[in-house]
Amino acid sequence: MKRVTLEEIKQVADGKGILDRDAIRNAELLLDFYYNEENGEKLVKEVLTLYNKALVKLLRLLGRVPYYSRNALLSDLMARTFPANVSDLFPIAIYISSSPQDKDTVGILVHENGKRDLFEGNDEASNETYALVNRLLGGGKEVRIWGMHTEDLVYKIKQTKTIPEGLYVSPSRSYAEGHYDLEKKNRVLFSGTINDADVRKESDVDWKTLTATEIKKMQIY
């Protein structure tokens, strides 16, 4: 993870690959200080030092990842008002994928105490990327999920004790119930427990199985 430079502040100020207006405005302010204010160069160098100390800490907390979006990381850092210390820059959102060739990233929020959360899912991201995300988020816990699917499919799941690959489920009963088909009226609600390492967490409530997934303690309602 390379150091943040003055040149990258200029790139953010120019809006190159950056959508966050706060980041662009703050980068512009840093450049204004650097070139026009007494002691401005010293202040900007101090801010750069804090950015880079935060990245060193981020790398220590997260470990190396195959690919991350540099623009998204710079945007997250520079969207904050001038930091007074490293703690002001946490939590940090970093968007990652399973390889440099895979540009469909998923956002992880890394806290200063090492805690990691899903920040932003991506239904275009690969299964390999979600497997990486699950590993970084400590996947492998047994969790209760809910689903609302056709009667034939639900009873097949019951019979085989397996949820097919690519099926949407949710940790929220109310969200799953919202998928009831009012015209066909043949949707059945079920619940059970699965290993959360076996799903793509595209959002807090939209989960999709990465592979054929064993379900335990299944109930049909």
Residue pairs with C-beta under 8 A, 6 or more apart in sequence:
1 55
1 58
1 59
1 64
1 68
3 52
3 55
4 48
4 51
4 52
4 55
4 74
4 77
5 48
6 34
6 44
6 48
8 74
9 27
9 30
9 31
9 44
9 48
9 78
10 27
10 31
11 17
11 18
11 74
12 18
12 23
12 24
12 27
12 74
12 75
12 78
13 24
13 27
13 28
13 30
13 31
15 24
16 71
17 71
18 24
18 71
18 74
18 75
19 75
20 75
20 76
20 78
20 79
22 78
22 79
23 74
23 75
23 76
23 77
23 78
23 79
26 78
26 79
26 80
26 81
26 82
27 78
29 82
30 44
30 47
30 78
30 82
31 44
32 40
33 40
33 43
33 44
34 40
34 41
34 43
34 44
37 43
43 82
47 82
47 83
50 83
50 85
50 86
50 88
50 89
51 77
51 83
51 89
53 86
54 77
54 86
54 89
54 90
54 92
55 73
57 86
57 90
57 112
58 92
58 94
58 110
61 110
61 112
61 114
62 94
62 108
62 110
62 116
62 136
63 136
65 94
65 96
65 132
65 136
66 96
66 97
66 98
66 99
66 100
66 132
67 96
67 97
67 98
67 99
67 100
67 102
67 105
68 94
68 95
68 96
68 97
68 105
69 94
69 95
69 96
69 105
72 93
72 94
72 95
72 105
72 107
73 92
73 93
73 94
73 95
76 92
76 93
76 94
77 89
77 92
80 88
80 89
83 89
86 112
87 112
90 110
90 111
90 112
91 109
91 110
91 111
91 112
91 117
92 109
92 110
93 107
93 108
93 109
93 110
93 119
93 120
94 107
94 108
94 110
95 105
95 106
95 107
95 108
95 120
96 105
96 106
96 108
96 129
96 132
96 133
96 136
97 103
97 104
97 105
97 106
97 125
97 126
97 129
97 132
98 126
98 128
98 129
98 131
98 132
99 128
102 125
102 126
102 128
102 129
104 122
104 124
104 125
104 126
104 129
105 122
105 125
105 129
106 118
106 120
106 121
106 122
106 125
106 129
106 130
106 133
107 118
107 119
107 120
107 121
107 122
108 116
108 117
108 118
108 119
108 133
108 136
108 137
109 116
109 117
109 118
109 119
110 116
111 117
116 136
116 137
116 138
117 137
118 133
118 137
118 201
118 204
121 200
121 201
121 202
121 203
121 206
122 129
122 202
123 200
123 202
123 206
123 208
125 200
127 200
127 210
127 211
130 199
130 200
130 201
130 210
131 197
131 210
133 201
134 140
134 196
134 197
134 199
134 201
135 197
139 195
139 196
139 197
140 195
140 196
140 197
141 195
141 196
142 193
142 194
142 195
142 196
142 216
143 171
143 193
143 194
143 195
143 196
144 171
144 191
144 192
144 193
144 217
145 169
145 170
145 171
145 191
145 192
145 193
145 194
145 199
145 207
146 169
146 170
146 171
146 172
146 173
146 175
146 176
146 177
146 189
146 190
146 191
147 154
147 163
147 167
147 168
147 169
147 170
147 176
147 189
147 190
147 191
148 176
148 177
148 178
148 179
148 180
148 187
148 188
148 189
148 190
149 157
149 167
149 187
149 188
149 190
150 186
150 187
150 188
151 186
151 187
151 188
153 164
154 188
154 190
154 220
155 188
155 220
157 163
157 164
157 190
157 215
157 218
158 190
158 218
158 220
161 214
161 215
161 216
161 218
162 212
162 213
162 214
162 215
163 169
163 194
163 209
163 212
163 213
163 214
163 215
164 209
164 212
165 209
165 210
165 211
165 212
165 213
166 208
166 209
167 208
167 209
168 179
168 206
168 207
168 208
169 176
169 194
169 199
169 207
169 208
169 209
170 176
170 205
170 206
170 207
171 204
171 205
171 207
172 204
172 205
173 189
173 191
175 205
176 189
177 189
179 187
180 187
181 187
188 220
188 221
189 220
189 221
190 218
190 219
190 220
190 221
191 218
191 219
191 221
192 215
192 216
192 217
192 218
192 219
193 215
193 216
193 217
194 209
194 213
194 214
194 215
194 216
195 213
195 214
198 209
198 210
198 211
198 213
199 207
199 208
199 209
199 210
199 213
200 207
200 208
200 209
200 210
201 207
202 208
